[in-house]
């Protein structure tokens, strides 16, 4: 009996510590908007431009896309935290599940895109991951936060209209990498061939003749350096999920459920 009490006490203590460690989600604001830049990653004009863009889109299509920037996740997993955030705020229409959230953590350098069930046909895990890796990440690495978010939301608009081809974007990116993978080794080969030719023209045995015998150490090193290989990597993807409530931003958030998962990346 004492052992059981000890175990239960330990479990309760662990649960209390976990609960204490959780980062609080702010209550739904009285006046909802499309951009919440608490990390101050955007200028006032940039935030206004994004907000107007997303709110106009929501009022036109009823699909709500919300951007949230945080200074730090404070130990939270960004996909789960974004899901819980959207769940509590109820982003989108409850009868259409047509909302999405883009969350950025500045200090953690993490990004996630989460969406409702009503958007899964177009805003799939693969498409969301492509937007993060091919659009947001390159811009963020250069410090162009507005550009990354602006182009990402435009891509989301195109996806939802059936006009964005994530596969083509990935193939274009991979093609550039493959071209570089071929060009660089060719340049290296040409460079070493020129070096070898110059060395053979200027070299000799001290009697005005050409070198005799097999290759020397310099030749071996050159030949061995041409035998390298090219390797390219990639990113994984997550799962999608969630549902929202609410209508256009003129009507505020309506309330709904979120399932978790989604695409995650960093810069």
CORZI-V460190 format. One record per backbone hydrogen bond with DSSP energy under -1.0 kcal/mol. NH is the residue of the N-H (numbers start at 0). CO is the residue of the C=O. If there is no record, write none. Layout:
NH/CO ; NH/CO
//
This chain:
4/0 ; 5/1 ; 6/2 ; 7/3 ; 8/4 ; 9/5 ; 10/6 ; 11/7 ; 12/8 ; 13/9 ; 14/10 ; 15/11 ; 16/12 ; 17/13 ; 18/14 ; 19/15 ; 20/16 ; 35/66 ; 37/35 ; 37/68 ; 39/36 ; 46/42 ; 47/43 ; 48/44 ; 49/45 ; 50/46 ; 51/47 ; 52/48 ; 53/49 ; 54/50 ; 55/51 ; 56/52 ; 57/53 ; 58/54 ; 59/55 ; 60/56 ; 61/57 ; 63/97 ; 65/99 ; 66/33 ; 67/101 ; 68/35 ; 69/103 ; 75/72 ; 80/76 ; 81/77 ; 82/78 ; 83/79 ; 84/80 ; 85/81 ; 86/82 ; 87/83 ; 88/84 ; 89/85 ; 90/85 ; 95/92 ; 96/92 ; 99/63 ; 100/113 ; 101/65 ; 102/111 ; 103/67 ; 104/109 ; 105/69 ; 106/70 ; 108/104 ; 109/104 ; 110/264 ; 111/102 ; 112/262 ; 113/100 ; 115/98 ; 116/241 ; 117/96 ; 118/115 ; 119/116 ; 121/118 ; 122/118 ; 123/121 ; 127/123 ; 128/124 ; 129/125 ; 130/126 ; 131/127 ; 132/128 ; 133/129 ; 134/130 ; 135/130 ; 136/131 ; 138/134 ; 139/135 ; 140/136 ; 142/139 ; 143/138 ; 144/142 ; 147/143 ; 148/144 ; 149/145 ; 150/146 ; 151/147 ; 152/148 ; 153/149 ; 154/150 ; 155/151 ; 156/152 ; 157/153 ; 158/154 ; 159/155 ; 160/156 ; 161/158 ; 162/157 ; 168/164 ; 169/165 ; 170/166 ; 171/167 ; 172/168 ; 173/169 ; 174/170 ; 175/171 ; 176/172 ; 177/173 ; 178/174 ; 179/175 ; 180/176 ; 181/177 ; 182/178 ; 183/179 ; 185/181 ; 186/182 ; 187/183 ; 188/184 ; 189/185 ; 190/186 ; 191/187 ; 192/188 ; 193/189 ; 194/190 ; 195/191 ; 196/192 ; 197/193 ; 198/194 ; 199/195 ; 200/196 ; 201/197 ; 202/198 ; 219/215 ; 220/216 ; 221/217 ; 222/218 ; 223/219 ; 224/220 ; 226/223 ; 242/256 ; 246/251 ; 250/247 ; 254/89 ; 261/238 ; 262/112 ; 264/110 ; 266/108
//
